[in-house]
């Protein structure tokens, strides 16, 4: 995949926040057009014993079996501290290095992180989607911002996530008797599409299969790096 380098990643806290505040106004939050034939999932795994971390992207053909057609991985070192709300400045550079290796150009990308359900409406999925110029969706395992009502214990049930008087996402139950996930549009998508693609790509687990397989991929890579 090809993409443009929009800004430096060697920034301090104040500069990172300014970048988010500037780019959030450029996001496109509309239902994407066209037919979606491929979907990618992306994730990052950290080494508990060092500053190394591992990025992985898995591309699927959107069909009944969600066939894997390609994957790419990268190993690097964290160069930005862990700061809540600024995760993209820590993880985006290594994720982009993995995306750069792909031969396929996925139609939509799911990220283990937030889209606009973020303190400045510009989470990892929004930042990555904007740089890659691709429809992107955040599907996080934990809550970051907003208020919501109880979600029925039925697969497909959801409650809209409200933050600063704006609907920024949904708390979505992907599987009965399992904790919900936090879905939000990233870039070039709307909430209805984000919910639909998350449910469409689930295969009996809480986490949509593209992200789940990316998670398994980076964990295998991490474990392999420790083997003699």
C-alpha positions as CSV (number, residue, x, y, z in Angstrom):
1,X,0.0,0.0,0.0
2,X,1.1,3.5,-0.7
3,X,0.3,6.5,1.5
4,X,1.5,10.1,2.2
5,X,3.5,11.1,5.2
6,X,1.3,13.9,6.5
7,X,3.4,15.0,9.5
8,X,6.3,14.0,11.7
9,X,5.9,11.4,14.5
10,X,8.7,13.0,16.5
11,X,6.5,15.4,18.4
12,X,5.9,16.3,22.0
13,X,2.5,16.1,23.8
14,X,1.3,19.6,22.8
15,X,2.2,19.2,19.2
16,X,0.5,15.8,19.1
17,X,-2.7,17.3,20.5
18,X,-2.5,20.1,17.9
19,X,-2.2,17.6,15.1
20,X,-5.3,15.8,16.3
21,X,-7.3,19.0,16.7
22,X,-6.4,20.0,13.2
23,X,-7.0,16.7,11.4
24,X,-10.2,15.8,13.2
25,X,-12.0,18.6,11.1
26,X,-10.8,16.9,7.9
27,X,-12.4,13.5,8.6
28,X,-15.2,12.3,6.3
29,X,-17.9,10.6,8.4
30,X,-20.4,9.4,5.7
31,X,-21.6,6.1,4.5
32,X,-18.9,4.8,2.1
33,X,-19.9,4.1,-1.5
34,X,-19.1,1.1,-3.7
35,X,-18.8,-2.6,-3.2
36,X,-16.6,-3.9,-0.4
37,X,-14.8,-7.1,-1.3
38,X,-11.8,-7.1,1.1
39,X,-11.4,-6.1,4.7
40,X,-8.2,-5.9,6.8
41,X,-7.7,-6.1,10.6
42,X,-4.7,-4.5,12.4
43,X,-3.2,-4.9,15.8
44,X,-0.1,-4.3,17.9
45,X,1.5,-6.4,20.6
46,X,4.0,-5.2,23.2
47,X,7.0,-7.0,24.6
48,X,6.8,-6.9,28.4
49,X,10.6,-7.2,28.7
50,X,11.7,-4.5,26.4
51,X,10.6,-1.5,24.3
52,X,10.0,-3.7,21.3
53,X,6.6,-4.1,19.8
54,X,5.0,-6.0,16.9
55,X,2.5,-4.9,14.3
56,X,0.4,-7.1,12.1
57,X,-2.2,-6.6,9.3
58,X,-4.4,-9.5,7.9
59,X,-6.4,-9.0,4.8
60,X,-9.5,-11.1,4.1
61,X,-11.8,-11.6,1.2
62,X,-15.3,-10.7,2.4
63,X,-17.3,-13.9,1.9
64,X,-19.0,-16.6,4.0
65,X,-15.7,-18.0,5.2
66,X,-13.7,-14.8,5.4
67,X,-10.8,-16.2,3.5
68,X,-7.3,-14.8,4.4
69,X,-5.5,-13.6,1.3
70,X,-2.5,-11.8,2.7
71,X,-0.8,-10.7,5.9
72,X,2.2,-8.5,6.8
73,X,4.1,-7.9,10.0
74,X,6.8,-5.6,11.4
75,X,8.9,-5.4,14.5
76,X,10.0,-2.1,15.9
77,X,10.7,0.0,19.0
78,X,8.3,2.3,20.7
79,X,9.5,5.9,20.4
80,X,6.5,7.7,21.9
81,X,5.4,7.2,25.5
82,X,2.1,5.6,26.4
83,X,-0.3,8.5,26.9
84,X,-4.1,7.9,27.0
85,X,-5.7,9.7,24.0
86,X,-2.4,9.7,22.0
87,X,-2.1,6.0,21.2
88,X,-1.8,6.7,17.4
89,X,1.5,8.5,18.0
90,X,2.9,5.4,19.6
91,X,1.4,2.7,17.3
92,X,0.7,4.3,13.9
93,X,4.3,4.4,12.7
94,X,4.8,0.6,13.1
95,X,1.4,-0.1,11.8
96,X,2.1,2.0,8.7
97,X,5.3,0.0,8.2
98,X,3.2,-3.2,8.1
99,X,0.6,-1.7,5.8
100,X,3.4,-0.6,3.4
101,X,4.3,-4.3,2.9
102,X,0.8,-5.2,1.6
103,X,0.3,-6.0,-2.0
104,X,-3.5,-5.9,-1.7
105,X,-5.3,-2.6,-1.0
106,X,-8.1,-3.5,1.4
107,X,-11.5,-1.8,0.9
108,X,-12.1,-1.2,4.6
109,X,-9.8,-1.6,7.7
110,X,-10.8,-2.5,11.3
111,X,-8.5,-1.3,14.1
112,X,-8.2,-2.5,17.7
113,X,-8.7,1.1,19.0
114,X,-11.0,4.0,18.9
115,X,-12.3,6.0,15.9
116,X,-14.1,9.3,16.8
117,X,-15.0,7.9,20.3
118,X,-12.1,9.8,21.6
119,X,-11.4,12.9,23.8
120,X,-10.6,14.9,20.7
121,X,-12.7,12.8,18.2
122,X,-9.5,11.5,16.6
123,X,-8.4,8.1,17.8
124,X,-6.1,5.5,16.2
125,X,-8.7,4.3,13.7
126,X,-9.4,7.9,12.6
127,X,-5.7,8.8,12.3
128,X,-4.8,5.6,10.4
129,X,-7.8,5.8,8.1
130,X,-7.0,9.4,7.3
131,X,-3.3,8.7,6.5
132,X,-4.2,5.6,4.4
133,X,-7.2,7.4,2.9
134,X,-9.3,4.4,3.5
135,X,-12.7,3.6,5.2
136,X,-11.7,2.7,8.7
137,X,-13.5,1.5,11.9
138,X,-12.4,1.4,15.5
139,X,-13.4,-1.6,17.5
140,X,-12.0,-1.3,21.0
141,X,-12.3,-3.8,23.8
142,X,-12.6,-1.1,26.5
143,X,-14.5,2.2,27.0
144,X,-12.7,5.5,26.6
145,X,-15.3,8.3,26.5
146,X,-19.0,8.9,26.4
147,X,-22.2,7.7,28.1
148,X,-24.5,4.9,27.0
149,X,-27.5,2.9,28.2
150,X,-27.7,-0.8,29.1
151,X,-27.1,-3.1,26.1
152,X,-29.5,-6.1,25.8
153,X,-27.9,-9.5,26.1
154,X,-28.5,-10.3,22.5
155,X,-26.0,-10.5,19.6
156,X,-26.4,-7.4,17.5
157,X,-27.9,-5.3,20.2
158,X,-26.3,-1.9,20.8
159,X,-26.5,1.4,22.6
160,X,-25.3,4.6,21.1
161,X,-22.3,6.3,22.7
162,X,-22.9,10.0,23.5
163,X,-19.9,12.3,24.1
164,X,-20.1,16.1,24.3
165,X,-23.7,16.0,22.9
166,X,-22.4,14.0,19.8
167,X,-23.1,10.4,18.9
168,X,-19.5,9.1,18.5
169,X,-20.0,5.3,18.4
170,X,-21.9,2.4,19.8
171,X,-21.5,-0.2,22.5
172,X,-22.2,-3.3,20.5
173,X,-23.0,-6.8,21.7
174,X,-21.3,-9.1,19.2
175,X,-22.0,-12.3,21.1
176,X,-24.6,-13.3,23.8
177,X,-23.3,-13.6,27.3
178,X,-20.1,-11.7,26.4
179,X,-19.0,-8.2,27.1
180,X,-19.8,-5.7,24.3
181,X,-17.2,-3.9,22.2
182,X,-16.9,-0.2,21.5
183,X,-17.4,0.6,17.8
184,X,-16.9,4.0,16.2
185,X,-16.4,5.4,12.7
186,X,-12.8,6.2,11.9
187,X,-12.7,7.9,8.5
188,X,-14.8,7.6,5.4
189,X,-17.5,5.7,7.3
190,X,-20.6,6.4,9.4
191,X,-21.8,4.6,12.5
192,X,-24.4,2.4,10.8
193,X,-21.6,1.1,8.5
194,X,-19.2,0.6,11.4
195,X,-21.8,-1.5,13.2
196,X,-22.6,-3.5,10.1
197,X,-19.1,-4.4,9.2
198,X,-18.2,-5.3,12.8
199,X,-21.1,-7.7,12.9
200,X,-20.6,-9.0,9.4
201,X,-17.0,-10.0,10.2
202,X,-17.6,-11.7,13.5
203,X,-17.3,-15.5,13.5
204,X,-18.5,-16.7,16.9
205,X,-16.1,-14.6,19.0
206,X,-16.5,-11.3,20.8
207,X,-13.9,-9.6,18.5
208,X,-14.4,-9.3,14.7
209,X,-12.3,-11.9,13.0
210,X,-10.0,-9.5,11.1
211,X,-8.8,-8.0,14.4
212,X,-8.8,-11.3,16.2
213,X,-6.6,-12.9,13.5
214,X,-4.3,-9.8,13.6
215,X,-4.0,-10.2,17.3
216,X,-3.1,-13.9,17.1
217,X,-0.6,-13.0,14.4
218,X,1.3,-10.4,16.4
219,X,1.3,-12.6,19.5
220,X,2.8,-15.5,17.5
221,X,5.4,-13.1,16.2
222,X,6.2,-11.9,19.7
223,X,6.5,-15.4,21.0
224,X,8.7,-16.4,18.1
225,X,11.1,-13.5,18.8
226,X,11.8,-15.0,22.3
227,X,12.4,-18.5,21.1
228,X,16.1,-19.6,20.9
